[in-house]
Amino acid sequence: MRTRVKICGLSRPEDVAAAAQAGADAIGLVFYPPSPRGVSIAQAAGLLRHVPAFVSTVGLFVDPTEAEVRQVLAQCPLDVLQFHGDESPSFCRSFGRPYLKAVRVKPGLDLLQYAENYADAAGLLLDAWVAGVPGGTGQSFDWSLIPADLPLPLILAGGLDPDNVAEAIGRVQPWAVDVSGGVEREKGVKDPARIEAFMRAVATTYVG
């Protein structure tokens, strides 16, 4: 099986182009103003015009209101919604789009129950738990906490970069990997060389 790749936190047209040219399956736009990678609706709409065919677009939200999501969707034709807060299953599904539910993993969290609660999600995105930070920390978590029989497609995030993504894929066997800070020169600015190195590492790693 080929591991899919989402490159998240894009804020410049040249970064969108670099991700697409390197073979990324999806790009992520962050609609969360406190994030250094956050984009406005106008910025996002401009970036989406640079996304070529067959590259999926994902919008990341953290505890938004319904009105905020609908305002984004009115101007940005996103393919998938990604929720990083405490959004309920009914809220996540209310927009008529495929959605991903992010989970900040820590000991004691029942991921199987979490997957059951969000059974209609297109996948669970597993990230590192850091107090007070909804994601994008650049930290990894203990992959042994992931149950082998997780019933939803698993998107692995949290501290991935060109040097460790092969090991992560080999150990976790995820459906997809999600990277942001691991392919940046600085926060919010992607490095084409690191994107290409990340994609090469993914492409040469076997998934059974």
C-alpha positions as a Markdown table, in Angstrom:
| # | Residue | x | y | z |
|---|---|---|---|---|
| 1 | Met | 0.0 | 0.0 | 0.0 |
| 2 | Arg | 1.2 | 3.5 | -0.8 |
| 3 | Thr | 1.2 | 5.9 | 2.2 |
| 4 | Arg | -0.6 | 9.1 | 1.4 |
| 5 | Val | 0.9 | 12.5 | 2.4 |
| 6 | Lys | -0.7 | 15.7 | 3.5 |
| 7 | Ile | 1.4 | 18.8 | 3.8 |
| 8 | Cys | -0.2 | 21.2 | 6.2 |
| 9 | Gly | 0.1 | 24.9 | 7.2 |
| 10 | Leu | 0.7 | 26.3 | 3.7 |
| 11 | Ser | 0.6 | 30.1 | 3.4 |
| 12 | Arg | 2.3 | 31.0 | 0.1 |
| 13 | Pro | 1.6 | 30.1 | -3.5 |
| 14 | Glu | 5.1 | 28.8 | -4.0 |
| 15 | Asp | 4.7 | 26.4 | -1.1 |
| 16 | Val | 1.5 | 25.0 | -2.6 |
| 17 | Ala | 3.3 | 24.5 | -5.9 |
| 18 | Ala | 6.3 | 22.8 | -4.2 |
| 19 | Ala | 3.9 | 20.4 | -2.3 |
| 20 | Ala | 2.0 | 19.5 | -5.5 |
| 21 | Gln | 5.1 | 19.1 | -7.6 |
| 22 | Ala | 6.7 | 16.8 | -5.0 |
| 23 | Gly | 3.6 | 14.6 | -5.2 |
| 24 | Ala | 1.7 | 15.4 | -2.1 |
| 25 | Asp | -1.9 | 14.0 | -2.0 |
| 26 | Ala | -3.3 | 16.8 | 0.0 |
| 27 | Ile | -2.5 | 20.3 | 1.2 |
| 28 | Gly | -3.8 | 21.8 | 4.5 |
| 29 | Leu | -4.8 | 25.4 | 5.2 |
| 30 | Val | -5.1 | 26.5 | 8.8 |
| 31 | Phe | -8.1 | 28.6 | 9.7 |
| 32 | Tyr | -7.0 | 29.3 | 13.3 |
| 33 | Pro | -5.8 | 32.8 | 13.8 |
| 34 | Pro | -3.5 | 32.1 | 16.8 |
| 35 | Ser | -1.4 | 29.8 | 14.7 |
| 36 | Pro | 1.7 | 31.1 | 13.0 |
| 37 | Arg | 0.5 | 29.2 | 9.9 |
| 38 | Gly | -3.0 | 30.7 | 10.0 |
| 39 | Val | -4.5 | 32.2 | 6.8 |
| 40 | Ser | -7.4 | 34.5 | 6.3 |
| 41 | Ile | -10.3 | 33.5 | 4.1 |
| 42 | Ala | -9.0 | 35.8 | 1.3 |
| 43 | Gln | -5.5 | 34.3 | 1.5 |
| 44 | Ala | -6.9 | 30.8 | 1.4 |
| 45 | Ala | -9.1 | 31.6 | -1.6 |
| 46 | Gly | -6.0 | 32.9 | -3.4 |
| 47 | Leu | -4.0 | 29.8 | -2.5 |
| 48 | Leu | -6.7 | 27.4 | -3.6 |
| 49 | Arg | -6.4 | 28.9 | -7.1 |
| 50 | His | -2.9 | 27.4 | -7.3 |
| 51 | Val | -3.9 | 23.9 | -6.4 |
| 52 | Pro | -3.8 | 21.6 | -9.4 |
| 53 | Ala | -6.2 | 18.8 | -10.2 |
| 54 | Phe | -6.1 | 15.6 | -8.1 |
| 55 | Val | -4.6 | 17.3 | -5.0 |
| 56 | Ser | -7.1 | 17.4 | -2.2 |
| 57 | Thr | -7.6 | 20.6 | -0.1 |
| 58 | Val | -8.1 | 20.4 | 3.6 |
| 59 | Gly | -9.2 | 23.1 | 6.0 |
| 60 | Leu | -8.1 | 22.9 | 9.6 |
| 61 | Phe | -10.3 | 24.4 | 12.4 |
| 62 | Val | -10.1 | 24.6 | 16.2 |
| 63 | Asp | -13.4 | 24.8 | 18.0 |
| 64 | Pro | -15.0 | 27.1 | 15.4 |
| 65 | Thr | -18.6 | 28.3 | 15.4 |
| 66 | Glu | -20.9 | 26.9 | 12.7 |
| 67 | Ala | -21.0 | 30.4 | 11.1 |
| 68 | Glu | -17.2 | 30.6 | 10.9 |
| 69 | Val | -17.0 | 27.3 | 9.0 |
| 70 | Arg | -19.8 | 28.2 | 6.7 |
| 71 | Gln | -18.2 | 31.5 | 6.0 |
| 72 | Val | -15.0 | 29.8 | 4.9 |
| 73 | Leu | -16.9 | 27.3 | 2.8 |
| 74 | Ala | -18.8 | 30.0 | 1.0 |
| 75 | Gln | -15.5 | 31.3 | -0.4 |
| 76 | Cys | -13.1 | 28.3 | -0.3 |
| 77 | Pro | -14.1 | 25.1 | -2.0 |
| 78 | Leu | -12.4 | 22.7 | 0.4 |
| 79 | Asp | -12.6 | 19.0 | -0.1 |
| 80 | Val | -12.2 | 17.9 | 3.5 |
| 81 | Leu | -12.6 | 19.6 | 6.9 |
| 82 | Gln | -10.2 | 18.8 | 9.8 |
| 83 | Phe | -11.3 | 19.5 | 13.4 |
| 84 | His | -8.6 | 19.9 | 16.1 |
| 85 | Gly | -10.7 | 21.0 | 19.1 |
| 86 | Asp | -13.5 | 19.5 | 21.1 |
| 87 | Glu | -16.0 | 19.5 | 18.3 |
| 88 | Ser | -18.9 | 16.9 | 18.7 |
| 89 | Pro | -19.5 | 14.3 | 16.1 |
| 90 | Ser | -22.8 | 15.9 | 15.1 |
| 91 | Phe | -21.0 | 19.3 | 14.6 |
| 92 | Cys | -18.3 | 17.7 | 12.5 |
| 93 | Arg | -20.8 | 16.0 | 10.2 |
| 94 | Ser | -23.2 | 18.9 | 9.9 |
| 95 | Phe | -21.4 | 20.6 | 6.9 |
| 96 | Gly | -21.9 | 17.8 | 4.4 |
| 97 | Arg | -18.2 | 17.3 | 3.7 |
| 98 | Pro | -15.9 | 14.5 | 4.6 |
| 99 | Tyr | -14.1 | 15.3 | 7.8 |
| 100 | Leu | -11.0 | 14.3 | 9.8 |
| 101 | Lys | -11.1 | 14.3 | 13.6 |
| 102 | Ala | -7.7 | 15.1 | 15.2 |
| 103 | Val | -6.9 | 13.4 | 18.5 |
| 104 | Arg | -4.1 | 14.5 | 20.8 |
| 105 | Val | -2.8 | 11.2 | 22.1 |
| 106 | Lys | -1.7 | 10.7 | 25.7 |
| 107 | Pro | -1.7 | 7.7 | 28.0 |
| 108 | Gly | -5.1 | 6.7 | 29.2 |
| 109 | Leu | -7.0 | 7.9 | 26.1 |
| 110 | Asp | -9.3 | 5.2 | 24.7 |
| 111 | Leu | -8.7 | 5.6 | 21.0 |
| 112 | Leu | -11.0 | 2.8 | 20.1 |
| 113 | Gln | -13.9 | 4.5 | 21.9 |
| 114 | Tyr | -12.9 | 7.8 | 20.3 |
| 115 | Ala | -13.1 | 6.1 | 16.9 |
| 116 | Glu | -16.5 | 4.7 | 17.7 |
| 117 | Asn | -17.7 | 8.2 | 18.7 |
| 118 | Tyr | -16.6 | 9.6 | 15.4 |
| 119 | Ala | -17.4 | 6.5 | 13.3 |
| 120 | Asp | -18.4 | 8.5 | 10.2 |
| 121 | Ala | -15.1 | 10.4 | 10.0 |
| 122 | Ala | -13.0 | 9.9 | 6.9 |
| 123 | Gly | -10.1 | 9.3 | 9.3 |
| 124 | Leu | -8.5 | 9.9 | 12.7 |
| 125 | Leu | -5.5 | 12.2 | 12.7 |
| 126 | Leu | -3.3 | 11.4 | 15.7 |
| 127 | Asp | -1.1 | 14.1 | 17.0 |
| 128 | Ala | 0.9 | 14.7 | 20.2 |
| 129 | Trp | -0.8 | 16.0 | 23.3 |
| 130 | Val | 0.8 | 19.2 | 24.6 |
| 131 | Ala | -1.1 | 21.2 | 27.3 |
| 132 | Gly | -2.9 | 24.2 | 25.9 |
| 133 | Val | -1.8 | 23.6 | 22.3 |
| 134 | Pro | -4.2 | 22.2 | 19.7 |
| 135 | Gly | -1.6 | 21.0 | 17.3 |
| 136 | Gly | 1.4 | 21.9 | 15.2 |
| 137 | Thr | 3.8 | 21.4 | 18.2 |
| 138 | Gly | 6.5 | 19.6 | 16.2 |
| 139 | Gln | 6.5 | 16.9 | 18.9 |
| 140 | Ser | 6.0 | 13.2 | 18.5 |
| 141 | Phe | 4.1 | 10.9 | 20.8 |
| 142 | Asp | 4.5 | 7.3 | 21.9 |
| 143 | Trp | 3.3 | 5.3 | 18.8 |
| 144 | Ser | 2.8 | 2.2 | 21.0 |
| 145 | Leu | -0.3 | 3.8 | 22.3 |
| 146 | Ile | -2.0 | 3.3 | 19.0 |
| 147 | Pro | -4.2 | 0.2 | 18.9 |
| 148 | Ala | -3.5 | -2.2 | 16.0 |
| 149 | Asp | -7.2 | -2.6 | 15.3 |
| 150 | Leu | -8.2 | 1.0 | 15.0 |
| 151 | Pro | -11.3 | 0.9 | 12.8 |
| 152 | Leu | -10.8 | 4.2 | 10.9 |
| 153 | Pro | -8.1 | 5.2 | 8.5 |
| 154 | Leu | -5.2 | 6.5 | 10.5 |
| 155 | Ile | -3.4 | 9.7 | 9.6 |
| 156 | Leu | -0.2 | 10.0 | 11.7 |
| 157 | Ala | 1.1 | 13.5 | 12.6 |
| 158 | Gly | 3.3 | 14.9 | 15.3 |
| 159 | Gly | 6.9 | 15.7 | 14.9 |
| 160 | Leu | 7.4 | 14.0 | 11.5 |
| 161 | Asp | 10.3 | 15.0 | 9.3 |
| 162 | Pro | 12.4 | 13.6 | 6.5 |
| 163 | Asp | 14.6 | 11.8 | 9.0 |
| 164 | Asn | 12.0 | 9.9 | 11.0 |
| 165 | Val | 9.0 | 9.4 | 8.7 |
| 166 | Ala | 10.3 | 6.1 | 7.3 |
| 167 | Glu | 10.6 | 4.7 | 10.8 |
| 168 | Ala | 7.1 | 6.0 | 11.7 |
| 169 | Ile | 5.6 | 4.4 | 8.6 |
| 170 | Gly | 7.4 | 1.1 | 9.3 |
| 171 | Arg | 6.2 | 0.9 | 12.9 |
| 172 | Val | 2.7 | 2.4 | 12.7 |
| 173 | Gln | 1.6 | 1.5 | 9.1 |
| 174 | Pro | -0.7 | 4.5 | 8.8 |
| 175 | Trp | -3.0 | 5.2 | 5.9 |
| 176 | Ala | -1.4 | 8.6 | 5.6 |
| 177 | Val | 1.1 | 10.9 | 7.2 |
| 178 | Asp | 0.7 | 14.6 | 7.9 |
| 179 | Val | 3.6 | 17.1 | 8.1 |
| 180 | Ser | 4.0 | 20.8 | 8.7 |
| 181 | Gly | 6.9 | 22.0 | 10.8 |
| 182 | Gly | 9.1 | 19.1 | 9.7 |
| 183 | Val | 9.3 | 20.6 | 6.1 |
| 184 | Glu | 9.8 | 24.2 | 7.0 |
| 185 | Arg | 12.6 | 26.7 | 7.0 |
| 186 | Glu | 10.8 | 28.8 | 9.6 |
| 187 | Lys | 7.2 | 28.7 | 10.9 |
| 188 | Gly | 4.8 | 29.1 | 8.0 |
| 189 | Val | 7.5 | 29.0 | 5.3 |
| 190 | Lys | 8.1 | 25.6 | 3.7 |
| 191 | Asp | 11.4 | 24.4 | 2.3 |
| 192 | Pro | 11.0 | 22.7 | -1.1 |
| 193 | Ala | 14.1 | 20.6 | -0.5 |
| 194 | Arg | 12.7 | 19.3 | 2.8 |
| 195 | Ile | 9.4 | 18.6 | 1.1 |
| 196 | Glu | 11.1 | 16.6 | -1.6 |
| 197 | Ala | 13.2 | 14.7 | 1.0 |
| 198 | Phe | 10.1 | 13.9 | 3.0 |
| 199 | Met | 8.3 | 12.6 | -0.1 |
| 200 | Arg | 11.3 | 10.5 | -1.1 |
| 201 | Ala | 11.4 | 8.9 | 2.3 |
| 202 | Val | 7.7 | 8.1 | 2.2 |
| 203 | Ala | 7.9 | 6.7 | -1.3 |
| 204 | Thr | 10.7 | 4.3 | -0.5 |
| 205 | Thr | 9.2 | 2.9 | 2.7 |
| 206 | Tyr | 7.2 | -0.4 | 2.5 |
| 207 | Val | 3.8 | -0.6 | 4.0 |
| 208 | Gly | 2.5 | -4.2 | 4.4 |
